[in-house]
Amino acid sequence: MSHTPETPNANPPAPVEPARPAGYTSHRQASIWRTVVSIAWAFFGVRKGADYEEDIKQLNIFHIIFVGLAGGFALVIALMLLAKWATA
């Protein structure tokens, strides 16, 4: 039987990150402002494919849902006010 002595200066194993729910992105990667910019470009329909792929990796799904709903609501209100102004 061979015995391998432990070296005192061996590097400890890297810490294992706990499992996260689907759609979770850490705070240092996700930001509300980045989400707002991405959703604004998506509303105009001028988002590049490479930027879209990067957003998928870095944005938090909960931020996307919140900002998308708020943006949609704001767009509907703006269109209603525009229609009211145009018919006045």
KOLGU-4560 file (N, C-alpha, C; in nm, 3 decimals, padded with zeros to 5 digits):
<recs>
<n_xx: 00.083 n_yy: -00.117 n_zz: 00.000 ca_xx: 00.000 ca_yy: 00.000 ca_zz: 00.000 c_xx: 00.088 c_yy: 00.124 c_zz: 00.000 mol: A seq: 1 type: MET>
<n_xx: 00.062 n_yy: 00.215 n_zz: -00.092 ca_xx: 00.142 ca_yy: 00.337 ca_zz: -00.093 c_xx: 00.068 c_yy: 00.444 c_zz: -00.015 mol: A seq: 2 type: SER>
<n_xx: 00.145 n_yy: 00.519 n_zz: 00.054 ca_xx: 00.087 ca_yy: 00.626 ca_zz: 00.136 c_xx: 00.138 c_yy: 00.759 c_zz: 00.081 mol: A seq: 3 type: HIS>
<n_xx: 00.046 n_yy: 00.849 n_zz: 00.042 ca_xx: 00.083 ca_yy: 00.979 ca_zz: -00.009 c_xx: 00.068 c_yy: 01.080 c_zz: 00.104 mol: A seq: 4 type: THR>
<n_xx: 00.178 n_yy: 01.142 n_zz: 00.144 ca_xx: 00.167 ca_yy: 01.241 ca_zz: 00.252 c_xx: 00.097 c_yy: 01.368 c_zz: 00.201 mol: A seq: 5 type: PRO>
<n_xx: 00.020 n_yy: 01.427 n_zz: 00.290 ca_xx: -00.049 ca_yy: 01.551 ca_zz: 00.254 c_xx: 00.050 c_yy: 01.666 c_zz: 00.260 mol: A seq: 6 type: GLU>
<n_xx: 00.041 n_yy: 01.754 n_zz: 00.162 ca_xx: 00.129 ca_yy: 01.870 ca_zz: 00.163 c_xx: 00.061 c_yy: 01.981 c_zz: 00.241 mol: A seq: 7 type: THR>
<n_xx: 00.135 n_yy: 02.050 n_zz: 00.327 ca_xx: 00.071 ca_yy: 02.153 ca_zz: 00.410 c_xx: 00.032 c_yy: 02.277 c_zz: 00.331 mol: A seq: 8 type: PRO>
<n_xx: 00.089 n_yy: 02.301 n_zz: 00.215 ca_xx: 00.058 ca_yy: 02.421 ca_zz: 00.137 c_xx: -00.040 c_yy: 02.394 c_zz: 00.023 mol: A seq: 9 type: ASN>
<n_xx: -00.108 n_yy: 02.284 n_zz: 00.027 ca_xx: -00.203 ca_yy: 02.251 ca_zz: -00.080 c_xx: -00.318 c_yy: 02.351 c_zz: -00.081 mol: A seq: 10 type: ALA>
<n_xx: -00.364 n_yy: 02.386 n_zz: -00.199 ca_xx: -00.476 ca_yy: 02.479 ca_zz: -00.211 c_xx: -00.605 c_yy: 02.410 c_zz: -00.171 mol: A seq: 11 type: ASN>
<n_xx: -00.687 n_yy: 02.476 n_zz: -00.090 ca_xx: -00.815 ca_yy: 02.416 ca_zz: -00.053 c_xx: -00.907 c_yy: 02.417 c_zz: -00.175 mol: A seq: 12 type: PRO>
<n_xx: -01.005 n_yy: 02.328 n_zz: -00.178 ca_xx: -01.097 ca_yy: 02.325 ca_zz: -00.292 c_xx: -01.177 c_yy: 02.455 c_zz: -00.300 mol: A seq: 13 type: PRO>
<n_xx: -01.212 n_yy: 02.495 n_zz: -00.421 ca_xx: -01.291 ca_yy: 02.617 ca_zz: -00.441 c_xx: -01.430 c_yy: 02.597 c_zz: -00.382 mol: A seq: 14 type: ALA>
<n_xx: -01.485 n_yy: 02.702 n_zz: -00.322 ca_xx: -01.620 ca_yy: 02.689 ca_zz: -00.264 c_xx: -01.723 c_yy: 02.666 c_zz: -00.374 mol: A seq: 15 type: PRO>
<n_xx: -01.818 n_yy: 02.582 n_zz: -00.342 ca_xx: -01.925 ca_yy: 02.550 ca_zz: -00.436 c_xx: -02.037 c_yy: 02.649 c_zz: -00.416 mol: A seq: 16 type: VAL>
<n_xx: -02.082 n_yy: 02.713 n_zz: -00.525 ca_xx: -02.189 ca_yy: 02.810 ca_zz: -00.515 c_xx: -02.323 c_yy: 02.736 c_zz: -00.501 mol: A seq: 17 type: GLU>
<n_xx: -02.409 n_yy: 02.782 n_zz: -00.411 ca_xx: -02.538 ca_yy: 02.713 ca_zz: -00.392 c_xx: -02.624 c_yy: 02.722 c_zz: -00.517 mol: A seq: 18 type: PRO>
<n_xx: -02.713 n_yy: 02.626 n_zz: -00.532 ca_xx: -02.803 ca_yy: 02.622 ca_zz: -00.647 c_xx: -02.896 c_yy: 02.742 c_zz: -00.643 mol: A seq: 19 type: ALA>
<n_xx: -02.923 n_yy: 02.799 n_zz: -00.758 ca_xx: -03.012 ca_yy: 02.915 ca_zz: -00.770 c_xx: -03.134 c_yy: 02.875 c_zz: -00.852 mol: A seq: 20 type: ARG>
<n_xx: -03.247 n_yy: 02.941 n_zz: -00.827 ca_xx: -03.366 ca_yy: 02.911 ca_zz: -00.908 c_xx: -03.344 c_yy: 02.954 c_zz: -01.052 mol: A seq: 21 type: PRO>
<n_xx: -03.420 n_yy: 02.896 n_zz: -01.143 ca_xx: -03.410 ca_yy: 02.931 ca_zz: -01.284 c_xx: -03.441 c_yy: 03.079 c_zz: -01.302 mol: A seq: 22 type: ALA>
<n_xx: -03.361 n_yy: 03.145 n_zz: -01.384 ca_xx: -03.383 ca_yy: 03.287 ca_zz: -01.409 c_xx: -03.313 c_yy: 03.378 c_zz: -01.312 mol: A seq: 23 type: GLY>
<n_xx: -03.246 n_yy: 03.322 n_zz: -01.213 ca_xx: -03.178 ca_yy: 03.403 ca_zz: -01.113 c_xx: -03.044 c_yy: 03.449 c_zz: -01.168 mol: A seq: 24 type: TYR>
<n_xx: -03.013 n_yy: 03.575 n_zz: -01.151 ca_xx: -02.883 ca_yy: 03.630 ca_zz: -01.186 c_xx: -02.834 c_yy: 03.709 c_zz: -01.067 mol: A seq: 25 type: THR>
<n_xx: -02.707 n_yy: 03.696 n_zz: -01.035 ca_xx: -02.654 ca_yy: 03.766 ca_zz: -00.918 c_xx: -02.662 c_yy: 03.916 c_zz: -00.940 mol: A seq: 26 type: SER>
<n_xx: -02.662 n_yy: 03.991 n_zz: -00.830 ca_xx: -02.680 ca_yy: 04.136 ca_zz: -00.836 c_xx: -02.566 c_yy: 04.203 c_zz: -00.913 mol: A seq: 27 type: HIS>
<n_xx: -02.445 n_yy: 04.150 n_zz: -00.904 ca_xx: -02.334 ca_yy: 04.216 ca_zz: -00.973 c_xx: -02.345 c_yy: 04.202 c_zz: -01.124 mol: A seq: 28 type: ARG>
<n_xx: -02.422 n_yy: 04.106 n_zz: -01.172 ca_xx: -02.442 ca_yy: 04.091 ca_zz: -01.315 c_xx: -02.567 c_yy: 04.166 c_zz: -01.362 mol: A seq: 29 type: GLN>
<n_xx: -02.670 n_yy: 04.163 n_zz: -01.284 ca_xx: -02.797 ca_yy: 04.222 ca_zz: -01.325 c_xx: -02.812 c_yy: 04.362 c_zz: -01.267 mol: A seq: 30 type: ALA>
<n_xx: -02.871 n_yy: 04.450 n_zz: -01.343 ca_xx: -02.903 ca_yy: 04.582 ca_zz: -01.292 c_xx: -03.034 c_yy: 04.626 c_zz: -01.355 mol: A seq: 31 type: SER>
<n_xx: -03.108 n_yy: 04.705 n_zz: -01.283 ca_xx: -03.236 ca_yy: 04.753 ca_zz: -01.333 c_xx: -03.212 c_yy: 04.841 c_zz: -01.456 mol: A seq: 32 type: ILE>
<n_xx: -03.111 n_yy: 04.928 n_zz: -01.451 ca_xx: -03.087 ca_yy: 05.018 ca_zz: -01.563 c_xx: -03.056 c_yy: 04.941 c_zz: -01.691 mol: A seq: 33 type: TRP>
<n_xx: -02.974 n_yy: 04.838 n_zz: -01.682 ca_xx: -02.942 ca_yy: 04.756 ca_zz: -01.800 c_xx: -03.069 c_yy: 04.689 c_zz: -01.853 mol: A seq: 34 type: ARG>
<n_xx: -03.156 n_yy: 04.647 n_zz: -01.764 ca_xx: -03.281 ca_yy: 04.586 ca_zz: -01.805 c_xx: -03.371 c_yy: 04.688 c_zz: -01.874 mol: A seq: 35 type: THR>
<n_xx: -03.379 n_yy: 04.810 n_zz: -01.820 ca_xx: -03.461 ca_yy: 04.915 ca_zz: -01.881 c_xx: -03.412 c_yy: 04.944 c_zz: -02.023 mol: A seq: 36 type: VAL>
<n_xx: -03.281 n_yy: 04.955 n_zz: -02.039 ca_xx: -03.226 ca_yy: 04.982 ca_zz: -02.172 c_xx: -03.258 c_yy: 04.868 c_zz: -02.268 mol: A seq: 37 type: VAL>
<n_xx: -03.242 n_yy: 04.745 n_zz: -02.223 ca_xx: -03.270 ca_yy: 04.630 ca_zz: -02.309 c_xx: -03.417 c_yy: 04.624 c_zz: -02.349 mol: A seq: 38 type: SER>
<n_xx: -03.507 n_yy: 04.650 n_zz: -02.256 ca_xx: -03.650 ca_yy: 04.646 ca_zz: -02.285 c_xx: -03.688 c_yy: 04.761 c_zz: -02.378 mol: A seq: 39 type: ILE>
<n_xx: -03.628 n_yy: 04.879 n_zz: -02.358 ca_xx: -03.657 ca_yy: 04.992 ca_zz: -02.445 c_xx: -03.616 c_yy: 04.961 c_zz: -02.590 mol: A seq: 40 type: ALA>
<n_xx: -03.499 n_yy: 04.904 n_zz: -02.608 ca_xx: -03.457 ca_yy: 04.866 ca_zz: -02.743 c_xx: -03.549 c_yy: 04.757 c_zz: -02.800 mol: A seq: 41 type: TRP>
<n_xx: -03.594 n_yy: 04.667 n_zz: -02.716 ca_xx: -03.685 ca_yy: 04.562 ca_zz: -02.762 c_xx: -03.819 c_yy: 04.620 c_zz: -02.805 mol: A seq: 42 type: ALA>
<n_xx: -03.869 n_yy: 04.723 n_zz: -02.734 ca_xx: -03.994 ca_yy: 04.787 ca_zz: -02.772 c_xx: -03.983 c_yy: 04.850 c_zz: -02.911 mol: A seq: 43 type: PHE>
<n_xx: -03.866 n_yy: 04.906 n_zz: -02.942 ca_xx: -03.844 ca_yy: 04.966 ca_zz: -03.074 c_xx: -03.812 c_yy: 04.861 c_zz: -03.179 mol: A seq: 44 type: PHE>
<n_xx: -03.776 n_yy: 04.741 n_zz: -03.135 ca_xx: -03.748 ca_yy: 04.632 ca_zz: -03.228 c_xx: -03.614 c_yy: 04.642 c_zz: -03.297 mol: A seq: 45 type: GLY>
<n_xx: -03.518 n_yy: 04.705 n_zz: -03.234 ca_xx: -03.386 ca_yy: 04.722 ca_zz: -03.296 c_xx: -03.276 c_yy: 04.666 c_zz: -03.206 mol: A seq: 46 type: VAL>
<n_xx: -03.291 n_yy: 04.543 n_zz: -03.164 ca_xx: -03.192 ca_yy: 04.478 ca_zz: -03.077 c_xx: -03.108 c_yy: 04.382 c_zz: -03.159 mol: A seq: 47 type: ARG>
<n_xx: -02.975 n_yy: 04.392 n_zz: -03.150 ca_xx: -02.887 ca_yy: 04.301 ca_zz: -03.223 c_xx: -02.889 c_yy: 04.163 c_zz: -03.159 mol: A seq: 48 type: LYS>
<n_xx: -02.866 n_yy: 04.060 n_zz: -03.240 ca_xx: -02.867 ca_yy: 03.923 ca_zz: -03.190 c_xx: -02.760 c_yy: 03.898 c_zz: -03.086 mol: A seq: 49 type: GLY>
<n_xx: -02.640 n_yy: 03.954 n_zz: -03.105 ca_xx: -02.532 ca_yy: 03.934 ca_zz: -03.010 c_xx: -02.566 c_yy: 03.999 c_zz: -02.875 mol: A seq: 50 type: ALA>
<n_xx: -02.626 n_yy: 04.117 n_zz: -02.880 ca_xx: -02.666 ca_yy: 04.184 ca_zz: -02.756 c_xx: -02.777 c_yy: 04.107 c_zz: -02.686 mol: A seq: 51 type: ASP>
<n_xx: -02.867 n_yy: 04.050 n_zz: -02.764 ca_xx: -02.975 ca_yy: 03.970 ca_zz: -02.707 c_xx: -02.919 c_yy: 03.849 c_zz: -02.633 mol: A seq: 52 type: TYR>
<n_xx: -02.823 n_yy: 03.781 n_zz: -02.693 ca_xx: -02.761 ca_yy: 03.664 ca_zz: -02.629 c_xx: -02.691 c_yy: 03.704 c_zz: -02.499 mol: A seq: 53 type: GLU>
<n_xx: -02.624 n_yy: 03.819 n_zz: -02.500 ca_xx: -02.557 ca_yy: 03.866 ca_zz: -02.379 c_xx: -02.659 c_yy: 03.899 c_zz: -02.270 mol: A seq: 54 type: GLU>
<n_xx: -02.770 n_yy: 03.960 n_zz: -02.310 ca_xx: -02.875 ca_yy: 03.993 ca_zz: -02.213 c_xx: -02.934 c_yy: 03.868 c_zz: -02.150 mol: A seq: 55 type: ASP>
<n_xx: -02.953 n_yy: 03.765 n_zz: -02.229 ca_xx: -03.009 ca_yy: 03.640 ca_zz: -02.177 c_xx: -02.921 c_yy: 03.586 c_zz: -02.065 mol: A seq: 56 type: ILE>
<n_xx: -02.791 n_yy: 03.599 n_zz: -02.081 ca_xx: -02.697 ca_yy: 03.546 ca_zz: -01.981 c_xx: -02.691 c_yy: 03.634 c_zz: -01.856 mol: A seq: 57 type: LYS>
<n_xx: -02.711 n_yy: 03.765 n_zz: -01.870 ca_xx: -02.681 ca_yy: 03.855 ca_zz: -01.760 c_xx: -02.801 c_yy: 03.917 c_zz: -01.690 mol: A seq: 58 type: GLN>
<n_xx: -02.917 n_yy: 03.921 n_zz: -01.752 ca_xx: -03.030 ca_yy: 03.989 ca_zz: -01.691 c_xx: -03.111 c_yy: 03.895 c_zz: -01.603 mol: A seq: 59 type: LEU>
<n_xx: -03.172 n_yy: 03.952 n_zz: -01.503 ca_xx: -03.256 ca_yy: 03.879 ca_zz: -01.409 c_xx: -03.398 c_yy: 03.872 c_zz: -01.467 mol: A seq: 60 type: ASN>
<n_xx: -03.456 n_yy: 03.754 n_zz: -01.471 ca_xx: -03.587 ca_yy: 03.734 ca_zz: -01.531 c_xx: -03.695 c_yy: 03.816 c_zz: -01.459 mol: A seq: 61 type: ILE>
<n_xx: -03.681 n_yy: 03.835 n_zz: -01.330 ca_xx: -03.780 ca_yy: 03.912 ca_zz: -01.254 c_xx: -03.773 c_yy: 04.059 c_zz: -01.292 mol: A seq: 62 type: PHE>
<n_xx: -03.652 n_yy: 04.110 n_zz: -01.317 ca_xx: -03.638 ca_yy: 04.248 ca_zz: -01.363 c_xx: -03.701 c_yy: 04.264 c_zz: -01.501 mol: A seq: 63 type: HIS>
<n_xx: -03.679 n_yy: 04.168 n_zz: -01.588 ca_xx: -03.734 ca_yy: 04.175 ca_zz: -01.724 c_xx: -03.886 c_yy: 04.180 c_zz: -01.720 mol: A seq: 64 type: ILE>
<n_xx: -03.946 n_yy: 04.095 n_zz: -01.639 ca_xx: -04.093 ca_yy: 04.092 ca_zz: -01.629 c_xx: -04.146 c_yy: 04.224 c_zz: -01.574 mol: A seq: 65 type: ILE>
<n_xx: -04.086 n_yy: 04.273 n_zz: -01.466 ca_xx: -04.131 ca_yy: 04.398 ca_zz: -01.404 c_xx: -04.117 c_yy: 04.516 c_zz: -01.499 mol: A seq: 66 type: PHE>
<n_xx: -04.000 n_yy: 04.531 n_zz: -01.560 ca_xx: -03.976 ca_yy: 04.644 ca_zz: -01.650 c_xx: -04.062 c_yy: 04.632 c_zz: -01.775 mol: A seq: 67 type: VAL>
<n_xx: -04.081 n_yy: 04.512 n_zz: -01.827 ca_xx: -04.166 ca_yy: 04.493 ca_zz: -01.944 c_xx: -04.310 c_yy: 04.531 c_zz: -01.917 mol: A seq: 68 type: GLY>
<n_xx: -04.363 n_yy: 04.489 n_zz: -01.803 ca_xx: -04.501 ca_yy: 04.525 ca_zz: -01.768 c_xx: -04.515 c_yy: 04.675 c_zz: -01.745 mol: A seq: 69 type: LEU>
<n_xx: -04.420 n_yy: 04.735 n_zz: -01.675 ca_xx: -04.424 ca_yy: 04.879 ca_zz: -01.650 c_xx: -04.412 c_yy: 04.957 c_zz: -01.781 mol: A seq: 70 type: ALA>
<n_xx: -04.324 n_yy: 04.912 n_zz: -01.870 ca_xx: -04.309 ca_yy: 04.979 ca_zz: -01.999 c_xx: -04.433 c_yy: 04.966 c_zz: -02.085 mol: A seq: 71 type: GLY>
<n_xx: -04.494 n_yy: 04.849 n_zz: -02.084 ca_xx: -04.618 ca_yy: 04.828 ca_zz: -02.159 c_xx: -04.730 c_yy: 04.916 c_zz: -02.107 mol: A seq: 72 type: GLY>
<n_xx: -04.741 n_yy: 04.925 n_zz: -01.975 ca_xx: -04.842 ca_yy: 05.010 ca_zz: -01.913 c_xx: -04.818 c_yy: 05.156 c_zz: -01.950 mol: A seq: 73 type: PHE>
<n_xx: -04.693 n_yy: 05.201 n_zz: -01.942 ca_xx: -04.659 ca_yy: 05.339 ca_zz: -01.977 c_xx: -04.689 c_yy: 05.368 c_zz: -02.124 mol: A seq: 74 type: ALA>
<n_xx: -04.662 n_yy: 05.272 n_zz: -02.211 ca_xx: -04.690 ca_yy: 05.290 ca_zz: -02.353 c_xx: -04.840 c_yy: 05.304 c_zz: -02.379 mol: A seq: 75 type: LEU>
<n_xx: -04.920 n_yy: 05.223 n_zz: -02.314 ca_xx: -05.066 ca_yy: 05.232 ca_zz: -02.331 c_xx: -05.118 c_yy: 05.366 c_zz: -02.280 mol: A seq: 76 type: VAL>
<n_xx: -05.071 n_yy: 05.410 n_zz: -02.165 ca_xx: -05.113 ca_yy: 05.540 ca_zz: -02.110 c_xx: -05.072 c_yy: 05.653 c_zz: -02.205 mol: A seq: 77 type: ILE>
<n_xx: -04.949 n_yy: 05.648 n_zz: -02.256 ca_xx: -04.901 ca_yy: 05.751 ca_zz: -02.348 c_xx: -04.986 c_yy: 05.755 c_zz: -02.475 mol: A seq: 78 type: ALA>
<n_xx: -05.021 n_yy: 05.638 n_zz: -02.528 ca_xx: -05.105 ca_yy: 05.635 ca_zz: -02.649 c_xx: -05.246 c_yy: 05.687 c_zz: -02.621 mol: A seq: 79 type: LEU>
<n_xx: -05.299 n_yy: 05.658 n_zz: -02.504 ca_xx: -05.431 ca_yy: 05.709 ca_zz: -02.467 c_xx: -05.428 c_yy: 05.862 c_zz: -02.455 mol: A seq: 80 type: MET>
<n_xx: -05.324 n_yy: 05.915 n_zz: -02.393 ca_xx: -05.312 ca_yy: 06.061 ca_zz: -02.380 c_xx: -05.292 c_yy: 06.126 c_zz: -02.517 mol: A seq: 81 type: LEU>
<n_xx: -05.216 n_yy: 06.063 n_zz: -02.604 ca_xx: -05.195 ca_yy: 06.115 ca_zz: -02.738 c_xx: -05.327 c_yy: 06.117 c_zz: -02.816 mol: A seq: 82 type: LEU>
<n_xx: -05.405 n_yy: 06.012 n_zz: -02.804 ca_xx: -05.534 ca_yy: 06.005 ca_zz: -02.874 c_xx: -05.628 c_yy: 06.110 c_zz: -02.820 mol: A seq: 83 type: ALA>
<n_xx: -05.628 n_yy: 06.130 n_zz: -02.689 ca_xx: -05.715 ca_yy: 06.230 ca_zz: -02.629 c_xx: -05.673 c_yy: 06.370 c_zz: -02.675 mol: A seq: 84 type: LYS>
<n_xx: -05.544 n_yy: 06.396 n_zz: -02.680 ca_xx: -05.493 ca_yy: 06.525 ca_zz: -02.725 c_xx: -05.526 c_yy: 06.547 c_zz: -02.872 mol: A seq: 85 type: TRP>
<n_xx: -05.515 n_yy: 06.443 n_zz: -02.956 ca_xx: -05.538 ca_yy: 06.457 ca_zz: -03.098 c_xx: -05.686 c_yy: 06.479 c_zz: -03.130 mol: A seq: 86 type: ALA>
<n_xx: -05.775 n_yy: 06.430 n_zz: -03.047 ca_xx: -05.918 ca_yy: 06.444 ca_zz: -03.074 c_xx: -05.978 c_yy: 06.565 c_zz: -03.002 mol: A seq: 87 type: THR>
<n_xx: -05.900 n_yy: 06.635 n_zz: -02.925 ca_xx: -05.953 ca_yy: 06.751 ca_zz: -02.850 c_xx: -05.963 c_yy: 06.875 c_zz: -02.937 mol: A seq: 88 type: ALA>
</recs>
